[in-house]
Amino acid sequence: MPQPCPGEQLHDLFREVFALRDVLALGMDAVHEYAGLRTPQVRTAGLLDRLGGATVPDMAAALGLTRQGVQVVCNELRDMGLVDFVDNPRHKRSKRAVLTDAGRDRLHAVRKNEARFIASLLPDIDGDAVDAALSLLRDIRANLLAHPERLPTKDGTPRYFASATVPPGR
């Protein structure tokens, strides 16, 4: 039976994940451009591929970006023939963006190019170790999402402290 993991060990893992994310961010734009699209275009097209279509405000909320920024990227993708705006049955004025067939093909080609490029950067990484790491990270994410009451509030206060009454004089 697995032993519980000490908080310090998990904290070390999380710090390494964030450090890796910083390193990956340095090369992410180059990888995407090598693969055929800019990073915002890849993120937007990927979201549309997963959702099957969405309004610009919905995409902005999902990506944590401004509506105006997402609109600019969607317009770029439309001008490239990769996205189309279609009527939205839930709203008269807010159109839904959807990937065109060319957009889906382009996104899949970009993903293949990304995978080839990444493999060329890290040729000696053990695939079984990657699978184990991926499984662990998914388990951690699923566990955190299954218990949202454990997550901190926006100001960083743990939820179980945020709702507690603070004694007078503190």
N, C-alpha and C positions, 0 to 999 in steps of 0.2 A: 504494500500500500504506500502511495506517495506521501512524503512528509510535507507538512505545511511550510511554505516558503517565508523566511523572515522578511519583514518590511524593508530592511536595508538592501537585501538582495534584489527585491523587486525594484527598489528605487535606483539601484545601479543599472538594471536592465532598462528602465524608462529613460535614464540619462543617456544611455548608449543609443536608444532609439531616436531621441531628439538630436543627438550629435550626428548620427547617420543621416537623418533627415536634412540637416544643415549641409552636409557634404553632398548629398544627392541633389539638393536645390541648386548648388553651384553648376552642375552639369545638365540639369533637367531641360533647360531651354535649348541647349545645344543638341541634346538627344532628340527632342521633339522636332527641331528644325531640320536635323539630319533626316529624320523620319518623314518629313514632309509638311508639317503644320507647326504653328506657334503653340506654346503651352496653353494659353487661354482657349485657343481653338480646339485643342485636343480635349481639354477638360469639359468644355461645353458640348462638343460632339459626343464624348463618352457618356455624359449625363443623359443626353437625348436618346442615345442608343439604349441605355438601361431603362429609361422611363417610357420610351416609345413616343415621346413628345411632351412638351410642357410649355407653359406661358413663361415669358421673360421674368416676371416677378417671382414665379415659383422656382425658376432656375437660380435666380439671384439669391433667394433664401437658402436653397440647397447648397450652393457653392460659397455662401458667406460673402457675397460681393454686392456691389450696388447694381440696381436695375439698369442704370445708364451704361455701366461697363459691360454688362451681359448683352444689352441691346446692340452695342457697337460690335461685339464679337459675332453675334447672330447675323447682323447685317453683312459683315465680312464673309461669313460662311454662306449666306444667301448669294452674295455677289460671285462667289466661287462655284455656285451651283450645288452646294453640299447641304443646304438647309432650305426648306420652304416654309412659308407661313400659311396656315390653314385656318378656316373658321373654327371657333371654339363654341361648342354647344352650350357651355356654361356661362359665356360672357359675350355680349355683342361686339365690344370693341377690342378686347384683349385676345389677339390671335394666339394660336399654339404654334410653336416652332417644331418641326419634325425633320429628321434626316431624310434626304432623298436617297434613292438607290445609289447614286454616285457618292453621296456622303457616307453611307454605310460602307461601301467598297473602299473609299479613301481611308476611313478610320481603321478598318481591318488591315489595310496595307501598312498604315502607320504603326499599328500595334506589332505587326510582324517585323518591321524595320527596327522598332524599339528593342524588341527581344533579341534580334541579331546583334545590334550594337551593344546592348548590355552584356550579352554573352561574350562578346569580344573583349570587353573591359575586365571581366572577371572569369577567365577561362578555367581556373583551378578550384572554384568553389564546389564543394560536395553537394550534390543534389539531395541526398537523404538528409543532410544537415539543414538545407533550406526548407525541405518539407517539414521537419521537426520544428524549426523556428516559426514557420508560417502557422502551423497548428497551434503552437503556444500563444502567439500573438492574437490569433482568432479567438482562442479560449479566454484570454484576458479581456479582450474587447466584449465578447458575449457576456462574460460574468459581470463586467461593469454596467453594461446596458440592461442586464436583467435586474440590477439593483440600483436604480437611479437615485434612490434616497441616500446612497453612500457617497455620491458624487458631490463635490463642493459647489457652493453657490457661485455666482459670477464674481463676488468680491473675494472669493477664496476661502470663505468660512465653510467648514464642513457642515452639511445640512443638519446633522444631529446636534450641532452646537448652535446653528443659526436659529433654530426654533426654541432653544432653551431660554429660560428667563435668566437674565443677568442679575445677580444679587445687587442690592443698592450699594453705592459707594465704589463701584468698580467701573 
